[in-house]
Structure formats: structure tokens, C-alpha cells
């Protein structure tokens, strides 16, 4: 995100733009570190809970600022709003899944489903409208987030119909949403901002590893959560 006030703008606007940019970068950076700590910490332990709280707050700063600022940027970055809104939806619903008592459902969950439904509707509208005038690759990120949002909305609607979620399904909901939110942050930085990385790091495999690791780790923990017996299987002794 390249947030800068125009050269002739008042000093207060320059200060505000710099402050928002700093909070956005700081939120993303702290969120990535805290997210990785949360993944590797013992489930439910003190470090896991504290790092998870830091991740949640940092991601709120990053996503709220990005969602509010992206439509006003000069470099056609309004599509970043889709990623920011979806990440905000993921981290808040993932947090609620862990905090909400098992089997209970609140107004927040019923209202939050509007976010993925809206993103999915935007994707459909763009396919039928803008795609006729602009190359599809110009809005590839919107289409990807729209497809994933549609799946998330289906999960939400099923949970709402059942009146809540409990057991392994509740844990899995928390895991995949927090993991996907972390991937949005790592992908945005390690793939979208590589120009700011030192050349030796940029030319190595490290950005790809750190950028994609949340997806791999998320899949690993989902398997352990949803299929505990499979996760405990060990090769038979000859």
C-alpha cells in the first residue's frame, strides 16, 4: 500500500497519511510474527493465547486501515479493499469461534455472513460487467477472494441453520480462518512487497517459504483436528 498525501496538501494530511501507513505496516509486521508464534505454540497454552490476542489486535489495525484507505489510492489499488475486508472477516469470525461458548450463536455471526456474501456478489457483478471491458487478470485477486468467500458463506449459513457449532468443527473453524487471515498478511508482504526486501532475501526461497507456510501449517492442524485417528497413525512395525 503506497499511502502518500499530494505535495501541496496541508501538513496535517501528510502527518495523517504517514501515521496510517506506519500503523498499517506495524500491524502487518506484528501480526505475521504473532501469527507464526501462535501456530507453533502449544494449543491452548499461555503463549498461544497471548500471541493469538496480539495477532488479532494487529490484524484489526492492518485490515481496517487497508480497507478504508485502498479505495482512495491513486494507483488503482481499490481492489485491495476486497482482500482487507475478507481478512478482517476471517480474523473476527475466527476469534469469535474460539471465544463463543460451544453450541452458541450470537448476532455477530448472523451479521458477519454479509461480508463474504457481499464479496461473492461483487465477484459475480464484475464477471458480468467489468470483465467485458477489462482483461480478467486485472481483477484476478477479486475473483479468487469471491470464490473463497462463497465457500466461507456456505459454512456460515450452515452454522446459522444449526444454531451454533461445537466439538472439532468449532476448533477447525477457528483454525482455518485464523490461518487464512495469516496467509493474507504473509502473501501481501512476501509476494506483494518483495521490492522492499534485501536482494539476497528477495532472490532466495525464503519469501516463498514464509509466504506459503501458513497454508501448509493450517492444513496440517486441520487434519489433526478433523481426523485425530489419522494423525495418530504410525507405520506398522515389520
C-alpha positions, 0 to 999 in steps of 0.5 A: 500500500503506497499511502502518500498525501499530494505535495501541496496538501496541508501538513496535517494530511501528510502527518495523517497519511504517514501515521496510517501507513506506519500503523498499517505496516506495524500491524502487518509486521506484528501480526505475521510474527504473532501469527507464526508464534501462535501456530507453533505454540502449544494449543491452548497454552499461555503463549498461544493465547497471548500471541493469538490476542496480539495477532488479532489486535494487529490484524484489526489495525492492518485490515481496517486501515487497508480497507478504508484507505485502498479505495482512495489510492491513486494507483488503482489499488481499490481492489485491495479493499476486497482482500482487507475486508475478507481478512478482517472477516476471517480474523473476527469470525475466527476469534469469535469461534474460539471465544463463543461458548460451544453450541452458541450463536450470537448476532455477530455471526448472523451479521458477519455472513454479509461480508463474504456474501457481499464479496461473492456478489461483487465477484459475480457483478464484475464477471458480468460487467467489468470483465467485458471491458477489462482483461480478467487478470486485472481483477484476478485477486477479486475473483479468487477472494469471491470464490473463497468467500462463497465457500466461507458463506456456505459454512456460515449459513450452515452454522446459522441453520444449526444454531451454533457449532461445537466439538472439532468443527468449532476448533477447525473453524477457528483454525482455518480462518485464523490461518487464512487471515495469516496467509493474507498478511504473509502473501501481501508482504512476501509476494506483494512487497518483495521490492522492499526486501534485501536482494539476497532475501528477495532472490532466495526461497525464503519469501516463498517459504514464509509466504506459503507456510501458513497454508501448509501449517493450517492444513496440517492442524486441520487434519489433526483436528478433523481426523485425530485417528489419522494423525495418530497413525504410525507405520506398522512395525515389520 
